[in-house]
C-alpha cells in the first residue's frame, strides 16, 4: 500500500468467510496495533493471538518512504513493492545503467548498492500521550494559539523520547482528527542497500492502465538490506516464507503504514473535495503528465530521467479520476447526507451531547469555507523540502532545498517547542539526510519542471 508520510501503523484483516452461501462477502477492518479487535477475532474466527504474536508482526513490519515492507530474513533483508523502491532505483541509475528499466541483482553482498538517502524505520513502541498534548490547550486560546500549543507539546515529547538514543526516531501522530495523540518510537536504519529489483516490464506487466484497475499478475517486488556498523543488521523479528501460500477461507492479516480512511469527513468536506480540491489537483497531474511524457519521448536519456516522476504523476492521475468519479456519484453523497442527518438527530436528542457538540457542524462549515479560499494559493506556494514534494508553482528540487535551508536558518534560532514541525530537533537527522543526499539532480529536467510550474 503506497502512501506518503503517514506514520500510523495499522493491522488490516481480509477474512474470507466460511459460509454456506458461495457469494458471502469478505469481512475486513483496519486497526491500530494498540487496539486490536481481540474479541471479534475470537468470536468470528476462533483466533486468539497473544501479545507476542502482535509484537512479532509489528517488529517485522518496515516503513519505507511512501510505502510499507517487511523483514524476510534474520540478516536484515527487506521486501517491498517495486514501485515503492522505484525512487531509490531512479536515484542510483545512470545513463549507462538504467536500473528502473533493466532491473538489478546483487550476486554477492559486496555487489549491493548503497541507497543515497533512504531511511527505513520499524515501530518499537506506542504511548498514548493524548492528555499531555490536550493539556497544553487552554480554554481561552484562539484556534491559532491552540495549534501552536499542541505543536509545542508534540515537539517536546518527541525530543525527550529521542534524546541521546542513537538510531531512534520519535513521532507524535494525530489520530481521529485530534481525538487522540500517540507517541511512536521507531528503530531507524539509514544504511540501506539495494539487493534485487526486476525489469520494469516484469514489474508492470499488463501495462499502465492495469494499475488500480485489474489484478496484477506481475513481479511487483523489490529487495533491500539494512546495515548497522557496516554489516548486515541482525534482526530478531522477520516473516518467514510460506511454501503453501494462502488458501481459500484463510484469515489474512496485512501489516503496514497506510494513508487515511477519511471516514470522519463531513458532507461539507466531500463537496469541497468534489468541487474544488480534487479537480484542481487532477488538472495539475494531467498537465504534468503531458509535459513529462512529451519531454521523455525526445530521447532515451530524457525518458530515464523523467521516468520516476512520470510514473508517480500517472498513478496520481488515475487515483484522482476514480476519487472524483466517486464523489460525483449522487448515491455516494446521498448516503453520507443520510448518515450525517441521523448523527445530528442523535446529538440533538441528548442534552449533554448537544451542549458539547451541537454547533460542531457549523464550525466545520466555517473551516470548509476558509479552505475553499486557501487551498489553491496554499498549494501554489507551499510544499515540503527535498524528497518531500514541492509547491505547485515552484516544482523544483533545487527550489525546495533552497527554501528548506533558508527556513532552517530561522527555525534553528527558536526554542525546539516553537519550531515548525519539519525543523523540530527529533526530525533534524532525517531532514539533513535528505538535504545532503548525493542523489543526482538533472538541470535540464529541473528547468523543464520549473518552467512548466511557473507557467501554471
Buried (B, 14 or more C-beta within 10 A) or exposed (E): EBBEEBBBBBBBBBBBEEEEEEEEEEBEEEBBBBEBEBEBBEEBBEBEBEEEEBEBBBBBBBBBBBBBBBBBBBBBBBBBBBBBBBBBBBBBBEEEEBBBBBBBEBEEEEEBBEBBBBBBBBBBBBBEBBEBBBEBBEEEBEEEEBEBBBBBBBBBBBBEBBEEEEEBBBBBBBBEEBEBBBBBBBBBBBBBBBBBBBBBEBBBBEEEEBBEEEEBEBBBBBBBBBBBEEEBBEBEBBBEEEEEEEEEEEBEBBBBBBEEEEEEBBBBBBBBBBBBBBBBBBEBBBBBBEBBBEBBEEEEEBBBBBBBBBBBBBBBBBBBBEBBEBBEEEEBBEEBEEEBEEEBEEBEEEEEEBEEBBEEBEEBBEBBEEBBEEBEEEBBEBBBBBBBBBBBBBBBBBBBBBBBEEBBEEBEEEEBBEBBEBBBBBBBBBBEBBBEBEBBEBEEBBEBBBEBBEEB
